[in-house]
Amino acid sequence: MIDSSLMWRIAGGSGDGIDSTSQNFAKALMRAGLNVFTHRHYPSRIRGGHTYVEVRAADEPVQSRGDGFNFLLSLGDSFARNPQDEAYYGTEQVKPLVEQFDDLNEGGVIVYDSGLLESEMVAETDLEERAAENNWHVYPMNLRGIARDHGREVMRNTAGVGATAALLGMDTSYFESLIREAMSGEIMDANLAVLEEAYERAAALDTDHDLEVPTGEHDSQQAMLSGSNAIAYAALDSGCRFISGYPMTPWTDVFTIMSQNLPRFGGIAEQVEDEIAAAALAIGAAHTGVKAMSGSSGGGFALMSEPLGLAEMTETPIVLVEAMRAGPSTGMPTKTEQGDLEHVLYTSQGDSCRLVVAPGNLREAYDQTRDVFRLAYDYQLPGIVLYDQKLGGEMRSVSTEFFDREPAPDPGSVISEDELAEAAHDAAGKYMRYDTDGTDGVVPRSVPGQEGGRFLATGNESMEVGHISEDPDNRTAQMDRRLEKLDAIREELAEADHQTLHGPAEATHGILTWGSNQDTVFEAVDRLRADGYDVHAMGVSDLMPYPKEAVAGFLSGVEECLVVEMNATAQFRGLTQKQLGRFGSTMSSLLKYDGETFEPGEIVEGFESNIDGQEPAGNVRLATGD
């Protein structure tokens, strides 16, 4: 844990503005010179249901949520279910208070809205007992009443921010600036008045806590972005000018960002009737020469299996994004999980010929999405960016200088008309699009409208010009040529170095992970090393083609390795054993599949438990190697 960090959690009901308020709070801290990281938890409901957002802020880089939190702003749930449902769901109105108790650190601060959470309701909880046990500092404030006095109850969020600022000794000028940027007229004046009154009332309280906000200063201009932002911006910078999709949490964020921005670049966004149509439409756009993308979450991506196979057979470049969530079926739509790995690697018909990457953080999401576009269009195959609710939704501060890159509109391996005039054609004048003598498996493709570029594109196996063929020799040659692309891509990815190492290379213990767990694992490694453990870690992003050489080098240097992932069946460890079976006995798994992300402390405890031969606490599971 970064000892000097503030870990602030705002909790309320879905629809109460928790997310927008947390973003403004985080922006204010960022503008004040701090590094910020947010973690979001929300239910699968439009209104009502316990939701919260954590904001972690420090004067040094913050790459993960912390262990628990130290300041709670509880607004209660103003959209709670009908009391008749309490038999199933309990008293929802008070959940944004009581369901935080297990995570609030010793010595923490609680501010709750006594205007909504009345004293009788709070008295029925164990707040008083838990506060005494954990030295919590509890400050009830009628935030609802302050907001109502100025006209609108919804402004109780602003009141909560004002109270927070006073109790932490924060300057409200950054909050005032954000209000002025987002609002005008009477509503702006009312929010400013609510902020000021709540601040004054909280400043007048008799307080005895020692929590305060760290101070910091940025060397460059900062932006606060999510992994979804990074993927979308990378697509735009790669020259993507078409996207088709159907909304599905959590992929919707990328789809929305692209849809909002594509018209500015002369592009097109289409929301269609289902995910089959979305993938097929994007493949059609790519066939005409446009850089195109589509995507979904697990259930929607399942519908894309047939079009995905079509893109592989016709060798049409396309970029898809798959945002994992807890399954099977509808599962838990707003909770994170890494259970779609095998689904994405192998779905559709026959042997897979695709590129799959799973970025570890916001920066990697941008860099690797650009790489996927380049490689997909150079090698004429589907490229898939695999991520999850954690990476897609968490917000981080990042220097805007990171995005100072040249755009990459290159259409990939497309043949010119001058080259077509010299290229091989059949007797009828069709271009030999699927010539088995391609370099690294690639034959430059023509696009509709080019003189001399006619060929047939079909989902069946075909001969060189695209006519259907079931000849055994042709089938073998075409399949070998398509798979040859993966070997060439593996060589290029080795130069891109998507696998990230953390800690000294000579360490005797290893932690291996993939995707969004990476930076949480890295913070855990720092703590373990501070406690005397000789350990280092690798975050793997390349999943197909698999980075055998890099991972083998890591595993061969350690006595034992803990594989950290968020699913119940150890899918990444299984993939690693499939590719590198000789290391099977070296690896054990640390698994979490309750819909929540890992905290660094859970990985520390899991590592220590694995060494001691014990089971870790909570919803984290150990699975030993075979």
C-alpha positions as CSV (number, residue, x, y, z in Angstrom):
1,M,0.0,0.0,0.0
2,I,1.1,3.5,-0.7
3,D,1.1,4.8,2.9
4,S,0.4,8.4,2.0
5,S,-2.5,7.7,-0.3
6,L,-6.0,8.9,0.2
7,M,-8.6,6.1,-0.5
8,W,-12.0,7.8,-0.7
9,R,-15.1,5.8,-1.4
10,I,-18.5,7.3,-2.3
11,A,-21.5,5.0,-2.0
12,G,-25.1,5.4,-2.8
13,G,-27.8,4.0,-5.1
14,S,-27.5,3.4,-8.8
15,G,-28.9,6.5,-10.5
16,D,-27.8,8.8,-7.6
17,G,-24.9,10.3,-9.6
18,I,-22.2,8.3,-7.7
19,D,-20.1,7.8,-10.8
20,S,-20.2,11.4,-12.1
21,T,-19.5,12.7,-8.6
22,S,-16.5,10.4,-8.1
23,Q,-15.1,11.5,-11.5
24,N,-15.3,15.1,-10.5
25,F,-13.7,14.4,-7.2
26,A,-10.9,12.5,-8.9
27,K,-10.4,15.3,-11.5
28,A,-10.1,17.8,-8.7
29,L,-7.4,15.8,-7.0
30,M,-5.6,15.3,-10.3
31,R,-5.7,19.1,-11.0
32,A,-4.3,19.6,-7.5
33,G,-1.2,17.7,-8.5
34,L,-2.0,14.1,-7.4
35,N,-1.9,10.8,-9.3
36,V,-5.4,9.2,-9.2
37,F,-6.9,5.7,-9.8
38,T,-10.6,4.8,-9.6
39,H,-12.4,1.6,-9.1
40,R,-16.1,1.2,-9.8
41,H,-18.7,-1.2,-8.4
42,Y,-22.3,-1.1,-9.6
43,P,-25.3,-3.3,-9.9
44,S,-27.1,-4.5,-13.1
45,R,-29.9,-2.0,-12.5
46,I,-30.7,1.4,-14.0
47,R,-31.9,2.8,-10.7
48,G,-31.4,1.6,-7.2
49,G,-29.0,-1.0,-5.8
50,H,-25.8,-0.5,-3.9
51,T,-23.1,1.2,-6.0
52,Y,-19.7,2.8,-5.0
53,V,-16.6,4.2,-6.5
54,E,-13.2,4.3,-4.9
55,V,-10.7,7.1,-5.7
56,R,-7.1,6.5,-4.7
57,A,-4.8,9.5,-4.8
58,A,-1.1,9.9,-4.0
59,D,1.9,12.1,-4.9
60,E,3.5,9.1,-6.6
61,P,2.1,6.9,-9.4
62,V,-0.9,4.9,-8.5
63,Q,-1.5,1.7,-10.5
64,S,-4.1,-0.2,-8.5
65,R,-6.9,0.1,-6.0
66,G,-5.6,-0.2,-2.5
67,D,-6.4,-2.5,0.3
68,G,-9.8,-1.3,1.6
69,F,-10.2,2.5,1.9
70,N,-10.0,5.1,4.6
71,F,-12.8,7.7,3.9
72,L,-16.4,6.8,3.3
73,L,-19.0,9.2,2.0
74,S,-22.3,7.3,2.3
75,L,-25.3,8.9,0.6
76,G,-27.7,6.0,1.1
77,D,-29.9,4.6,-1.7
78,S,-32.6,7.0,-2.7
79,F,-33.9,4.5,-5.3
80,A,-34.1,1.5,-2.9
81,R,-36.4,-1.4,-3.7
82,N,-39.9,-1.6,-2.3
83,P,-39.7,-2.6,1.4
84,Q,-41.8,-5.7,0.4
85,D,-38.6,-7.1,-1.3
86,E,-36.6,-6.9,1.9
87,A,-37.0,-10.6,2.4
88,Y,-34.9,-11.2,-0.6
89,Y,-32.6,-8.2,-0.7
90,G,-32.5,-6.7,2.8
91,T,-33.0,-3.0,3.6
92,E,-31.4,-1.5,0.5
93,Q,-31.6,2.1,1.6
94,V,-28.9,1.6,4.2
95,K,-26.7,-0.8,2.2
96,P,-24.4,2.1,1.0
97,L,-23.5,2.5,4.6
98,V,-23.4,-1.0,6.2
99,E,-21.9,-2.9,3.2
100,Q,-18.8,-0.7,3.4
101,F,-17.9,-1.7,7.0
102,D,-15.7,-4.8,6.1
103,D,-13.5,-2.8,3.8
104,L,-13.1,0.5,5.8
105,N,-9.6,0.6,7.4
106,E,-8.9,1.2,11.0
107,G,-9.0,4.8,11.9
108,G,-11.1,5.6,8.9
109,V,-13.6,8.5,8.5
110,I,-17.4,8.1,7.8
111,V,-19.7,10.8,6.6
112,Y,-23.2,9.7,6.1
113,D,-26.3,11.6,4.9
114,S,-28.5,11.7,8.0
115,G,-31.2,13.4,5.9
116,L,-31.8,10.1,4.1
117,L,-30.4,7.6,6.6
118,E,-32.4,8.6,9.6
119,S,-31.1,7.9,13.1
120,E,-33.6,5.1,13.8
121,M,-32.4,3.3,10.7
122,V,-28.7,3.7,11.5
123,A,-29.4,2.6,15.1
124,E,-30.5,-0.8,13.8
125,T,-27.0,-1.3,12.3
126,D,-23.8,-2.2,14.1
127,L,-22.2,1.1,13.2
128,E,-21.7,2.2,16.8
129,E,-20.1,-1.1,17.8
130,R,-17.9,-1.4,14.7
131,A,-16.8,2.3,15.0
132,A,-15.6,1.7,18.6
133,E,-13.7,-1.5,17.6
134,N,-12.0,0.1,14.6
135,N,-11.5,3.7,15.9
136,W,-13.7,5.0,13.1
137,H,-14.6,8.7,13.1
138,V,-18.3,9.1,12.3
139,Y,-19.8,12.4,11.2
140,P,-23.5,12.3,10.3
141,M,-24.6,15.3,8.2
142,N,-28.0,16.3,6.8
143,L,-26.7,16.6,3.2
144,R,-30.2,16.0,1.8
145,G,-31.5,19.0,3.9
146,I,-28.7,21.3,2.7
147,A,-29.5,20.4,-0.9
148,R,-33.2,20.9,-0.5
149,D,-32.6,24.3,1.1
150,H,-31.1,25.3,-2.2
151,G,-33.8,23.8,-4.4
152,R,-32.8,20.2,-5.6
153,E,-32.2,17.1,-3.6
154,V,-29.9,15.7,-6.2
155,M,-27.3,18.3,-5.1
156,R,-26.7,16.3,-1.9
157,N,-23.7,14.8,-3.8
158,T,-22.2,18.2,-4.1
159,A,-22.9,18.7,-0.4
160,G,-21.0,15.4,0.3
161,V,-18.0,16.7,-1.6
162,G,-18.1,19.9,0.3
163,A,-18.1,18.0,3.6
164,T,-15.3,15.8,2.4
165,A,-13.2,18.8,1.5
166,A,-13.6,20.4,4.9
167,L,-12.9,17.3,6.8
168,L,-9.7,16.7,4.8
169,G,-8.6,20.3,4.7
170,M,-8.9,20.6,0.9
171,D,-9.2,23.8,-1.1
172,T,-12.6,23.9,-2.8
173,S,-11.4,26.0,-5.7
174,Y,-10.9,22.9,-8.0
175,F,-14.4,21.7,-7.2
176,E,-15.8,25.2,-7.9
177,S,-14.0,25.3,-11.3
178,L,-15.5,21.9,-12.3
179,I,-19.0,23.1,-11.4
180,R,-18.5,26.2,-13.5
181,E,-17.2,24.2,-16.4
182,A,-20.2,21.8,-16.4
183,M,-23.0,24.1,-15.4
184,S,-24.4,27.6,-15.9
185,G,-27.1,29.9,-14.6
186,E,-29.2,29.0,-11.5
187,I,-28.2,25.4,-11.3
188,M,-24.5,26.4,-11.2
189,D,-25.2,29.0,-8.5
190,A,-27.2,26.5,-6.5
191,N,-24.4,23.9,-6.5
192,L,-21.8,26.5,-5.6
193,A,-24.0,27.5,-2.6
194,V,-24.5,23.9,-1.5
195,L,-20.7,23.2,-1.8
196,E,-20.0,26.3,0.4
197,E,-22.6,25.6,3.0
198,A,-21.7,21.9,3.4
199,Y,-18.0,22.9,3.7
200,E,-18.8,25.5,6.4
201,R,-20.9,23.1,8.4
202,A,-18.3,20.3,8.3
203,A,-15.5,22.7,9.1
204,A,-17.4,23.6,12.3
205,L,-17.6,20.0,13.5
206,D,-15.5,18.8,16.4
207,T,-13.1,16.4,14.7
208,D,-10.3,14.2,16.0
209,H,-9.2,12.1,13.0
210,D,-5.7,12.5,11.4
211,L,-6.6,11.7,7.8
212,E,-5.5,14.3,5.3
213,V,-4.9,14.7,1.5
214,P,-1.3,14.3,0.3
215,T,0.2,17.0,-1.8
216,G,1.9,16.7,-5.1
217,E,2.8,18.4,-8.4
218,H,2.7,17.2,-12.0
219,D,5.5,17.8,-14.4
220,S,3.2,17.7,-17.4
221,Q,-0.5,18.2,-18.3
222,Q,-2.6,15.3,-17.1
223,A,-5.8,13.6,-18.4
224,M,-8.0,11.2,-16.6
225,L,-8.9,8.3,-18.8
226,S,-10.2,4.7,-18.7
227,G,-9.0,1.7,-20.7
228,S,-12.1,2.1,-22.8
229,N,-10.9,5.6,-23.7
230,A,-7.4,4.2,-24.6
231,I,-8.8,1.5,-26.9
232,A,-11.1,3.9,-28.7
233,Y,-8.4,6.6,-29.1
234,A,-5.9,4.0,-30.4
235,A,-8.5,2.9,-33.0
236,L,-9.0,6.4,-34.2
237,D,-5.3,7.1,-34.4
238,S,-4.9,3.8,-36.3
239,G,-7.2,5.1,-39.0
240,C,-10.4,3.2,-38.0
241,R,-13.3,5.0,-39.7
242,F,-16.1,2.5,-39.2
243,I,-17.6,0.8,-36.2
244,S,-20.7,-1.3,-35.9
245,G,-22.1,-2.8,-32.7
246,Y,-25.0,-3.4,-30.3
247,P,-24.8,-2.2,-26.7
248,M,-23.8,-4.7,-24.1
249,T,-22.1,-3.9,-20.8
250,P,-19.1,-3.3,-20.5
251,W,-18.2,-3.1,-24.2
252,T,-20.7,-0.3,-24.6
253,D,-18.1,2.3,-23.3
254,V,-15.8,1.7,-26.3
255,F,-18.7,1.7,-28.7
256,T,-20.1,5.0,-27.3
257,I,-16.7,6.8,-27.3
258,M,-16.1,5.7,-30.9
259,S,-19.7,6.7,-32.0
260,Q,-19.2,10.1,-30.4
261,N,-15.9,10.8,-32.1
262,L,-16.0,9.1,-35.5
263,P,-18.0,11.8,-37.2
264,R,-15.3,14.3,-36.4
265,F,-12.9,12.2,-38.5
266,G,-15.3,11.6,-41.4
267,G,-16.1,8.1,-40.0
268,I,-19.3,6.2,-39.5
269,A,-20.8,4.4,-36.5
270,E,-23.8,2.1,-36.9
271,Q,-25.9,0.5,-34.1
272,V,-27.5,-2.6,-35.6
273,E,-30.0,-5.2,-34.5
274,D,-27.6,-7.8,-33.1
275,E,-24.0,-8.8,-32.8
276,I,-24.1,-11.1,-35.8
277,A,-25.1,-8.2,-38.0
278,A,-22.5,-6.0,-36.2
279,A,-19.6,-8.3,-37.0
280,A,-20.8,-9.0,-40.5
281,L,-21.2,-5.3,-41.3
282,A,-17.7,-4.5,-40.0
283,I,-16.3,-7.3,-42.1
284,G,-18.1,-5.9,-45.2
285,A,-16.6,-2.4,-44.5
286,A,-13.1,-3.9,-44.1
287,H,-13.5,-5.9,-47.4
288,T,-14.0,-2.6,-49.2
289,G,-10.7,-1.2,-47.8
290,V,-11.9,0.7,-44.8
291,K,-10.3,0.1,-41.4
292,A,-13.2,-1.2,-39.4
293,M,-13.9,-2.6,-35.9
294,S,-16.7,-4.1,-33.9
295,G,-17.0,-5.9,-30.5
296,S,-19.2,-7.0,-27.7
297,S,-19.1,-8.7,-24.3
298,G,-19.1,-12.5,-23.8
299,G,-22.7,-13.3,-24.8
300,G,-22.7,-10.9,-27.8
301,F,-19.2,-12.1,-28.9
302,A,-20.6,-15.7,-29.0
303,L,-23.0,-14.5,-31.8
304,M,-19.9,-13.2,-33.6
305,S,-18.4,-16.7,-33.9
306,E,-19.7,-17.4,-37.5
307,P,-18.6,-14.0,-38.9
308,L,-15.3,-14.4,-37.1
309,G,-14.7,-17.6,-39.0
310,L,-15.7,-16.0,-42.2
311,A,-13.1,-13.3,-41.7
312,E,-10.4,-15.9,-41.1
313,M,-11.4,-17.9,-44.2
314,T,-11.7,-14.9,-46.5
315,E,-8.6,-13.3,-44.9
316,T,-10.4,-10.1,-44.3
317,P,-8.7,-7.9,-41.7
318,I,-11.0,-6.8,-38.9
319,V,-10.4,-5.7,-35.3
320,L,-12.8,-6.9,-32.6
321,V,-12.8,-6.0,-28.9
322,E,-14.2,-8.4,-26.3
323,A,-15.0,-7.0,-22.9
324,M,-15.3,-9.8,-20.4
325,R,-17.8,-10.0,-17.6
326,A,-18.9,-12.7,-15.2
327,G,-20.7,-15.6,-16.9
328,P,-22.0,-18.1,-17.9
329,S,-25.0,-16.8,-19.9
330,T,-26.0,-13.3,-18.6
331,G,-24.1,-14.0,-15.4
332,M,-23.3,-10.8,-13.5
333,P,-23.4,-8.2,-16.3
334,T,-21.6,-5.4,-14.4
335,K,-19.0,-7.5,-12.5
336,T,-15.5,-8.3,-13.7
337,E,-14.1,-11.6,-14.6
338,Q,-11.5,-13.2,-16.9
339,G,-13.6,-16.2,-17.9
340,D,-13.7,-15.6,-21.7
341,L,-10.1,-16.5,-22.5
342,E,-10.7,-19.9,-24.0
343,H,-13.9,-18.6,-25.7
344,V,-12.1,-15.9,-27.5
345,L,-9.1,-18.0,-28.5
346,Y,-11.1,-20.9,-30.0
347,T,-14.6,-19.8,-30.9
348,S,-15.8,-20.3,-34.5
349,Q,-15.2,-23.2,-36.9
350,G,-12.0,-25.1,-37.4
351,D,-8.5,-24.1,-36.5
352,S,-8.2,-20.5,-35.3
353,C,-6.0,-18.1,-37.2
354,R,-6.3,-14.8,-35.3
355,L,-4.3,-12.4,-33.2
356,V,-5.4,-11.9,-29.5
357,V,-3.9,-9.5,-27.0
358,A,-5.0,-8.6,-23.5
359,P,-3.5,-5.3,-22.3
360,G,-2.4,-4.9,-18.7
361,N,-3.2,-1.2,-18.2
362,L,-4.4,2.0,-19.9
363,R,-1.0,2.7,-21.6
364,E,-0.8,-0.9,-22.9
365,A,-4.4,-0.7,-24.1
366,Y,-3.5,2.2,-26.3
367,D,-0.2,0.8,-27.6
368,Q,-1.4,-2.7,-28.1
369,T,-4.6,-1.7,-29.8
370,R,-2.5,0.2,-32.3
371,D,-0.4,-2.9,-32.8
372,V,-3.5,-5.0,-33.3
373,F,-4.8,-2.7,-36.1
374,R,-1.4,-2.7,-37.8
375,L,-0.9,-6.5,-37.7
376,A,-4.5,-7.4,-38.5
377,Y,-4.3,-5.3,-41.7
378,D,-0.8,-6.3,-42.6
379,Y,-1.5,-10.0,-42.2
380,Q,-5.2,-10.0,-43.2
381,L,-6.8,-11.7,-40.2
382,P,-9.0,-10.8,-37.3
383,G,-7.2,-9.1,-34.4
384,I,-8.9,-9.2,-31.0
385,V,-8.4,-6.9,-28.0
386,L,-9.5,-8.8,-24.9
387,Y,-10.1,-6.8,-21.8
388,D,-12.6,-6.7,-18.9
389,Q,-14.8,-4.5,-16.7
390,K,-11.8,-3.7,-14.5
391,L,-9.6,-2.3,-17.3
392,G,-12.5,-0.8,-19.2
393,G,-14.0,1.1,-16.3
394,E,-11.1,2.1,-14.0
395,M,-9.9,5.7,-14.5
396,R,-6.3,6.8,-14.2
397,S,-4.4,10.0,-14.5
398,V,-1.9,9.9,-17.4
399,S,0.3,12.5,-19.0
400,T,-1.2,13.9,-22.2
401,E,2.3,13.7,-23.7
402,F,1.9,9.9,-23.8
403,F,-0.6,10.3,-26.7
404,D,1.7,12.5,-28.8
405,R,2.0,10.0,-31.7
406,E,1.6,10.1,-35.4
407,P,-1.6,8.7,-36.8
408,A,-1.3,5.4,-38.7
409,P,-3.9,5.3,-41.5
410,D,-1.9,2.7,-43.6
411,P,-4.4,0.3,-45.1
412,G,-2.0,-2.6,-44.7
413,S,-1.1,-5.2,-47.4
414,V,-3.3,-3.8,-50.3
415,I,-2.1,-4.2,-53.8
416,S,-2.0,-1.1,-56.1
417,E,-3.5,-1.0,-59.6
418,D,0.0,-0.8,-61.1
419,E,1.0,-3.9,-59.2
420,L,-2.2,-5.6,-60.2
421,A,-1.3,-5.1,-63.9
422,E,1.8,-7.2,-63.3
423,A,0.2,-9.8,-60.9
424,A,-0.9,-13.3,-61.7
425,H,-4.5,-13.7,-63.0
426,D,-6.4,-16.8,-64.2
427,A,-7.6,-17.2,-67.8
428,A,-10.9,-15.3,-66.9
429,G,-8.9,-12.3,-65.6
430,K,-9.5,-13.0,-61.9
431,Y,-6.7,-11.9,-59.5
432,M,-5.0,-14.8,-57.7
433,R,-5.9,-13.4,-54.3
434,Y,-5.2,-16.7,-52.5
435,D,-1.9,-17.7,-54.2
436,T,-0.2,-20.3,-52.0
437,D,3.2,-18.6,-52.5
438,G,2.5,-15.6,-50.3
439,T,5.3,-14.0,-48.3
440,D,4.8,-15.0,-44.6
441,G,1.5,-16.4,-45.7
442,V,0.3,-13.0,-47.0
443,V,-0.9,-12.3,-50.5
444,P,-1.7,-8.5,-51.0
445,R,-5.4,-8.1,-51.3
446,S,-7.3,-6.0,-53.8
447,V,-10.3,-3.9,-52.9
448,P,-13.5,-3.5,-54.9
449,G,-13.3,-1.1,-57.8
450,Q,-9.6,-1.7,-58.6
451,E,-8.9,-2.5,-62.2
452,G,-7.8,-6.1,-62.5
453,G,-8.6,-6.8,-58.8
454,R,-11.6,-9.2,-59.2
455,F,-11.6,-12.3,-57.1
456,L,-14.2,-14.4,-55.3
457,A,-14.5,-14.3,-51.5
458,T,-16.4,-17.2,-49.9
459,G,-16.6,-19.0,-46.6
460,N,-15.7,-22.3,-48.3
461,E,-12.2,-23.4,-48.8
462,S,-11.1,-22.1,-52.1
463,M,-8.5,-22.2,-54.8
464,E,-6.2,-19.3,-55.7
465,V,-8.9,-17.1,-57.3
466,G,-11.6,-17.9,-54.7
467,H,-13.6,-20.6,-56.5
468,I,-14.6,-23.4,-54.0
469,S,-12.2,-26.3,-53.8
470,E,-12.1,-29.5,-51.8
471,D,-8.9,-30.8,-53.3
472,P,-6.8,-32.2,-50.5
473,D,-3.5,-30.8,-51.7
474,N,-5.0,-27.3,-52.1
475,R,-6.6,-27.5,-48.6
476,T,-3.3,-28.4,-47.0
477,A,-1.5,-25.7,-48.9
478,Q,-4.0,-23.0,-48.0
479,M,-4.2,-24.0,-44.4
480,D,-0.5,-24.1,-44.0
481,R,-0.2,-20.6,-45.6
482,R,-2.8,-19.1,-43.3
483,L,-1.1,-20.5,-40.2
484,E,2.3,-19.3,-41.5
485,K,1.1,-15.8,-40.7
486,L,1.1,-16.6,-36.9
487,D,4.8,-17.4,-37.0
488,A,5.6,-14.1,-38.7
489,I,3.3,-12.2,-36.2
490,R,5.1,-13.9,-33.3
491,E,8.4,-12.6,-34.5
492,E,7.0,-9.0,-34.8
493,L,5.3,-9.2,-31.4
494,A,8.7,-10.3,-29.9
495,E,10.1,-7.0,-31.0
496,A,7.0,-5.1,-29.6
497,D,7.8,-6.7,-26.2
498,H,4.2,-6.9,-24.9
499,Q,5.2,-9.0,-21.9
500,T,6.1,-6.8,-18.9
501,L,8.6,-7.8,-16.2
502,H,8.7,-6.4,-12.7
503,G,11.4,-7.1,-10.2
504,P,14.9,-8.5,-10.4
505,A,15.4,-11.2,-13.1
506,E,17.3,-13.5,-10.8
507,A,14.4,-13.9,-8.2
508,T,13.7,-17.5,-7.1
509,H,9.9,-17.1,-7.0
510,G,7.6,-15.9,-9.7
511,I,4.1,-14.5,-10.1
512,L,2.6,-14.8,-13.6
513,T,-0.5,-13.0,-14.7
514,W,-2.3,-11.7,-17.7
515,G,-4.5,-8.7,-18.6
516,S,-5.8,-6.3,-16.1
517,N,-4.3,-7.9,-13.0
518,Q,-0.8,-6.8,-14.0
519,D,-0.3,-3.6,-12.0
520,T,-2.1,-5.0,-8.9
521,V,0.4,-8.0,-9.0
522,F,3.3,-5.6,-9.5
523,E,2.3,-3.6,-6.3
524,A,2.0,-6.9,-4.4
525,V,5.5,-7.9,-5.6
526,D,6.9,-4.6,-4.2
527,R,5.3,-5.4,-0.8
528,L,6.5,-9.0,-0.8
529,R,10.0,-7.9,-1.6
530,A,9.9,-5.3,1.2
531,D,9.0,-8.2,3.5
532,G,12.0,-10.1,2.4
533,Y,10.6,-12.5,-0.3
534,D,12.7,-13.1,-3.4
535,V,10.1,-12.7,-6.0
536,H,9.4,-11.1,-9.4
537,A,6.5,-11.0,-11.8
538,M,5.5,-11.1,-15.5
539,G,2.4,-9.7,-17.0
540,V,1.5,-11.4,-20.3
541,S,-0.5,-9.6,-23.0
542,D,0.1,-11.8,-26.1
543,L,-2.3,-14.7,-26.0
544,M,-2.4,-15.8,-29.7
545,P,0.2,-16.4,-31.0
546,Y,1.5,-17.3,-27.5
547,P,4.9,-15.9,-26.4
548,K,6.5,-19.3,-25.7
549,E,10.1,-18.1,-25.6
550,A,9.4,-15.1,-23.2
551,V,7.3,-17.1,-20.8
552,A,9.6,-20.1,-20.8
553,G,12.5,-17.8,-20.0
554,F,10.6,-16.5,-17.0
555,L,9.4,-19.9,-15.7
556,S,12.8,-21.5,-16.2
557,G,14.4,-19.0,-13.8
558,V,12.1,-19.6,-10.8
559,E,11.6,-22.5,-8.4
560,E,7.9,-22.1,-8.3
561,C,5.4,-19.7,-9.9
562,L,1.9,-18.5,-8.8
563,V,-0.4,-17.7,-11.7
564,V,-3.0,-15.0,-10.8
565,E,-6.2,-14.7,-12.7
566,M,-9.9,-13.9,-12.2
567,N,-11.7,-17.1,-13.2
568,A,-12.6,-20.4,-11.6
569,T,-10.9,-22.8,-14.0
570,A,-7.4,-21.4,-14.3
571,Q,-7.8,-20.8,-18.0
572,F,-4.5,-18.9,-18.5
573,R,-2.5,-21.4,-16.5
574,G,-4.1,-24.1,-18.7
575,L,-3.1,-22.2,-21.8
576,T,0.5,-21.9,-20.5
577,Q,0.6,-25.6,-19.7
578,K,-0.7,-26.4,-23.1
579,Q,2.1,-24.4,-24.7
580,L,4.8,-25.1,-22.2
581,G,3.9,-28.4,-20.6
582,R,7.3,-29.0,-19.0
583,F,6.5,-26.3,-16.5
584,G,3.2,-27.7,-15.3
585,S,4.5,-28.8,-11.9
586,T,6.1,-25.4,-11.4
587,M,2.9,-23.5,-11.4
588,S,0.0,-23.0,-8.9
589,S,-3.0,-20.8,-9.3
590,L,-4.4,-18.0,-7.3
591,L,-8.0,-17.5,-8.4
592,K,-10.8,-15.0,-7.7
593,Y,-14.2,-15.2,-9.4
594,D,-16.6,-13.4,-7.0
595,G,-17.1,-10.4,-9.4
596,E,-14.6,-8.2,-7.5
597,T,-11.1,-7.3,-8.5
598,F,-8.0,-8.4,-6.7
599,E,-6.6,-6.1,-4.0
600,P,-2.8,-6.1,-3.7
601,G,-3.0,-7.5,-0.2
602,E,-5.0,-10.5,-1.4
603,I,-2.2,-11.4,-3.7
604,V,0.4,-10.9,-1.0
605,E,-1.6,-13.2,1.3
606,G,-2.2,-15.7,-1.5
607,F,1.5,-15.9,-2.2
608,E,2.4,-16.4,1.5
609,S,-0.4,-19.0,1.9
610,N,0.9,-20.9,-1.1
611,I,4.4,-21.0,0.4
612,D,3.0,-22.1,3.8
613,G,0.6,-24.7,2.3
614,Q,-2.5,-22.9,3.6
615,E,-5.7,-21.6,2.1
616,P,-6.1,-17.8,1.9
617,A,-9.0,-16.0,3.5
618,G,-12.0,-14.6,1.7
619,N,-13.1,-15.5,-1.8
620,V,-9.6,-16.1,-3.1
621,R,-8.7,-19.7,-4.0
622,L,-5.5,-21.6,-4.4
623,A,-5.2,-24.4,-6.9
624,T,-1.9,-26.3,-6.8
625,G,0.1,-27.4,-9.8
626,D,-0.1,-30.9,-11.2
